[in-house]
Amino acid sequence: ESRDHRTGFAIVGLGRLALGEILPAMGKSKYCKPTALVSGDRQKALKIAAQYGIKESSVYDYTTYDQLARNPDVQVIYIVLPNSMHADFTVRGARAGKHILCEKPMATTAKDCERMIAACEQAKVKLMIAYRSQYEPNDLALIKMIRAGKLGKLRQYIATNSQNQGDPTQWRQKKALAGGGCMPDVGVYCLNAARFLSDEEPYEVQATIVQPKDDPRFAEVEASCQVIAKFPSGFVATFNSSYNAHKSQFLRIEGVEAFAELNSAFAYHGIKLRYSKLIDGQEIMHEPSIEEKDQFAEEMDHMALCVQKNLKPHTPGEEGLQDQRITDAIYESARTGKAVKL
Ligand code: NDP
């Protein structure tokens, strides 16, 4: 058939993101198709398989997962499990000979990130971390503006990514499964954007966390995190994340010549780029028209093209490892009350 060129994806973990965003985005992608599912809930998985035209023989659970090695319909495994499970499922997937696309945060420790990179290198398979913002059209337009010098020399960045977490029993509030609270889950978007917008790596971070003792949601993880990251050029990124404030997502980057903002930054839909512009001596906010595209479809298509053309993904394992190293330094700074060098 005409769409035979599409790369087959196995989706691992049928939770909110997989069902609400990733599987629907498959229909908008050009080069991907779902060909297998891995789930602890067979009834749910069979229902979803029927809906997406996936064979019953291509529905696995977490113990039969390794049998993906014998499924020729699958080239890429997309891991959408709780954070601390990413490492083992990446290593097992690589050993099964499949390319890996893994959700953010890559893992919960730098050691696990290194283990994932090594396993994929050894198996000669690709490893990509699903940093969807790096495939989103407004973010890409902003990167292009910055590289073209439209903002002048970069000075400052402020960003926030907040949401109010409900259910205190969910894995996001368990340190062993999540690795931390809001910082690795939503703060990582602010951190990653500071790095990809500036095209620099921070040399020092200073951070605090807030963990209210009277709220059962935060018995194990932080409720909010405040970070100042310094970069070699003199650029400074300040960002907050929260698990107990109303949903709020924003970034602004300031250069010597102009500033630009994304509102709502990090959102699934409706992101708008605006920037300051001098027209006849008057400073106005300009909003270019940028066609909205499904970030998940763009991200998955990038992975499929890397597989088809044998290219290294734009957001490889090393990108996730770097964010994990910085996240570790952020927690160390919060614990010691001192700036931490990277
Ligand atoms: P959910 O809790 O909604 O889903 C996780 C799924 O993992 C579950 O439904 C379950 O699937 C499976 N699972 C296996 N073991 C466990 C376990 N011990 N506890 C809980 N679930 C388990 O999480 P999300 O879908 O929100 O998040 C999954 C991953 O995606 C995370 O790494 C998260 O950071 C990332 N994410 C990324 C986003 C993005 O925008 N890129 C947005 C949201 C999340 P089953 O029932 O099929 O076994």
Boltz pocket constraint, residues with backbone or C-beta under 6 A from the ligand:
constraints:
  - pocket:
      binder: B
      contacts: [[A, 12], [A, 13], [A, 14], [A, 15], [A, 16], [A, 17], [A, 18], [A, 38], [A, 39], [A, 40], [A, 41], [A, 79], [A, 80], [A, 81], [A, 82], [A, 83], [A, 103], [A, 104], [A, 105], [A, 130], [A, 132], [A, 171], [A, 184], [A, 185]]
      max_distance: 6.0
